[in-house]
Amino acid sequence: MSSDAPVPTPRTAVPLGITDPVERARAELKAALAAIEQKGNLPRRAGRAIDRQVEAAQRFSRRQPVLAASAVVAVAATVGGLVWLAVKAFTD
């Protein structure tokens, strides 16, 4: 079952077998920059986190539709109440 197919190297890793010091330094720099980009790309990370949360909410709503609808109504009522209180406080 084992194969001799090469395993792809992640962008944030340095490939094995580089003997030239200059080439190795370039590979290390490239991997470090890729790791910084991956770690520091907040919009992409936030988008992925939001996608995970949306998928979890969709799964929950398929399993428990009544409870999900109740949660939506409760959140809407809370937001409506907060807006009403803010407007009332502003106008008084």
VOBA-1610 file (N, C-alpha, C; in pm, whole numbers, padded with zeros to 5 digits, always signed):
BEGIN
Met+00080-00118+00000Met+00000+00000+00000Met+00085+00126+00000Ser+00210+00118+00038Ser+00291+00239+00039Ser+00331+00273-00104Ser+00341+00402-00130Ser+00380+00444-00264Ser+00504+00532-00253Asp+00572+00544-00364Asp+00692+00626-00369Asp+00661+00765-00422Ala+00534+00803-00426Ala+00497+00935-00475Ala+00547+01040-00377Pro+00600+01149-00428Pro+00650+01254-00339Pro+00536+01321-00263Val+00563+01352-00139Val+00465+01422-00057Val+00482+01572-00080Pro+00375+01643-00111Pro+00391+01786-00137Pro+00433+01860-00010Thr+00520+01957-00027Thr+00569+02037+00084Thr+00475+02156+00104Pro+00429+02180+00227Pro+00346+02298+00250Pro+00422+02426+00219Arg+00348+02534+00194Arg+00413+02662+00161Arg+00497+02714+00276Thr+00461+02675+00399Thr+00531+02729+00516Thr+00642+02639+00566Ala+00682+02541+00485Ala+00790+02449+00525Ala+00906+02460+00426Val+01024+02427+00475Val+01143+02427+00390Val+01162+02286+00337Pro+01176+02271+00204Pro+01196+02137+00149Pro+01326+02074+00199Leu+01323+01943+00214Leu+01443+01871+00257Leu+01537+01851+00139Gly+01663+01834+00168Gly+01760+01800+00066Gly+01827+01917-00001Ile+01807+02037+00045Ile+01874+02153-00014Ile+02012+02164+00051Thr+02116+02155-00032Thr+02252+02158+00022Thr+02319+02294+00005Asp+02280+02369-00097Asp+02340+02500-00121Asp+02291+02597-00014Pro+02383+02662+00060Pro+02341+02751+00168Pro+02257+02871+00120Val+02289+02924+00004Val+02212+03038-00048Val+02072+02994-00085Glu+02063+02881-00151Glu+01932+02829-00190Glu+01849+02794-00067Arg+01915+02738+00036Arg+01845+02705+00160Arg+01795+02831+00230Ala+01878+02937+00232Ala+01837+03063+00294Ala+01717+03122+00221Arg+01719+03114+00088Arg+01605+03163+00010Arg+01479+03083+00040Ala+01493+02951+00050Ala+01377+02867+00081Ala+01323+02897+00220Glu+01414+02920+00317Glu+01370+02953+00453Glu+01299+03088+00456Leu+01352+03186+00382Leu+01288+03318+00376Leu+01150+03308+00312Lys+01143+03233+00204Lys+01015+03215+00135Lys+00913+03149+00229Ala+00955+03047+00303Ala+00866+02979+00396Ala+00825+03072+00511Ala+00919+03152+00560Ala+00886+03245+00669Ala+00787+03351+00622Leu+00808+03404+00502Leu+00714+03503+00449Leu+00576+03444+00426Ala+00571+03320+00379Ala+00442+03253+00360Ala+00372+03232+00493Ala+00448+03196+00597Ala+00388+03176+00730Ala+00335+03308+00785Ile+00410+03417+00766Ile+00365+03548+00812Ile+00238+03589+00739Glu+00235+03567+00608Glu+00117+03601+00530Glu-00004+03520+00575Gln+00018+03392+00599Gln-00092+03305+00640Gln-00143+03345+00778Lys-00053+03376+00868Lys-00090+03412+01005Lys-00150+03552+01012Gly-00100+03642+00933Gly-00142+03781+00942Gly-00257+03819+00851Asn-00305+03730+00769Asn-00413+03762+00677Asn-00547+03754+00752Leu-00576+03859+00828Leu-00695+03858+00913Leu-00826+03851+00835Pro-00842+03920+00722Pro-00969+03907+00650Pro-00998+03763+00606Arg-00895+03693+00559Arg-00915+03555+00516Arg-00948+03466+00635Arg-00876+03486+00746Arg-00903+03406+00866Arg-01042+03434+00920Ala-01083+03561+00919Ala-01217+03596+00966Ala-01323+03537+00874Gly-01298+03541+00745Gly-01393+03482+00650Gly-01411+03333+00672Arg-01301+03264+00696Arg-01310+03120+00721Arg-01384+03091+00851Ala-01359+03172+00954Ala-01428+03152+01082Ala-01577+03178+01067Ile-01613+03281+00991Ile-01754+03310+00968Ile-01818+03196+00890Asp-01748+03145+00788Asp-01802+03032+00711Asp-01827+02911+00800Arg-01734+02883+00893Arg-01753+02770+00985Arg-01874+02791+01074Gln-01892+02914+01123Gln-02006+02943+01210Gln-02138+02935+01133Val-02139+02981+01009Val-02261+02972+00927Val-02297+02826+00902Glu-02198+02744+00871Glu-02224+02601+00850Glu-02277+02536+00977Ala-02220+02573+01092Ala-02269+02517+01219Ala-02412+02560+01245Ala-02445+02686+01217Ala-02582+02734+01237Ala-02679+02663+01142Gln-02635+02639+01019Gln-02721+02568+00924Gln-02745+02424+00969Arg-02641+02358+01019Arg-02659+02222+01069Arg-02755+02221+01187Phe-02738+02318+01277Phe-02825+02327+01393Phe-02970+02351+01350Ser-02990+02438+01252Ser-03127+02467+01209Ser-03191+02348+01138Arg-03112+02263+01075Arg-03167+02142+01013Arg-03204+02039+01119Arg-03123+02031+01227Arg-03151+01933+01333Arg-03262+01979+01426Gln-03264+02108+01459Gln-03359+02164+01557Gln-03427+02288+01497Pro-03518+02271+01402Pro-03575+02390+01336Pro-03658+02478+01431Val-03731+02418+01523Val-03814+02498+01614Val-03726+02579+01708Leu-03624+02517+01760Leu-03533+02586+01851Leu-03457+02697+01777Ala-03418+02671+01654Ala-03348+02773+01575Ala-03440+02892+01548Ala-03566+02865+01513Ala-03661+02974+01489Ala-03685+03053+01617Ser-03692+02984+01729Ser-03709+03052+01857Ser-03589+03142+01888Ala-03470+03095+01858Ala-03350+03175+01881Ala-03350+03299+01793Val-03394+03286+01668Val-03399+03401+01578Val-03499+03504+01630Val-03616+03458+01676Val-03717+03549+01729Val-03664+03618+01854Ala-03596+03544+01941Ala-03542+03603+02065Ala-03436+03708+02034Val-03349+03680+01939Val-03245+03778+01902Val-03309+03901+01839Ala-03407+03880+01752Ala-03475+03994+01689Ala-03546+04079+01793Ala-03611+04017+01890Ala-03680+04092+01995Ala-03580+04169+02082Thr-03468+04108+02111Thr-03365+04175+02191Thr-03309+04295+02117Val-03275+04278+01991Val-03222+04390+01912Val-03327+04499+01900Gly-03451+04461+01874Gly-03559+04561+01865Gly-03575+04636+01995Gly-03570+04565+02107Gly-03582+04631+02237Gly-03467+04726+02264Leu-03347+04686+02228Leu-03231+04774+02248Leu-03241+04898+02161Val-03286+04883+02038Val-03302+04999+01949Val-03410+05091+02006Trp-03520+05034+02052Trp-03628+05114+02110Trp-03579+05191+02231Leu-03503+05125+02319Leu-03449+05193+02436Leu-03352+05305+02398Ala-03270+05281+02297Ala-03175+05383+02254Ala-03248+05504+02196Val-03351+05481+02115Val-03427+05591+02058Val-03501+05667+02167Lys-03560+05593+02259Lys-03632+05657+02370Lys-03537+05742+02455Ala-03419+05691+02484Ala-03322+05766+02563Ala-03274+05889+02486Phe-03263+05880+02357Phe-03216+05992+02276Phe-03321+06101+02265Thr-03448+06061+02254Thr-03555+06159+02236Thr-03601+06222+02365Asp-03575+06160+02478Asp-03619+06218+02607Asp-03523+06321+02658
//
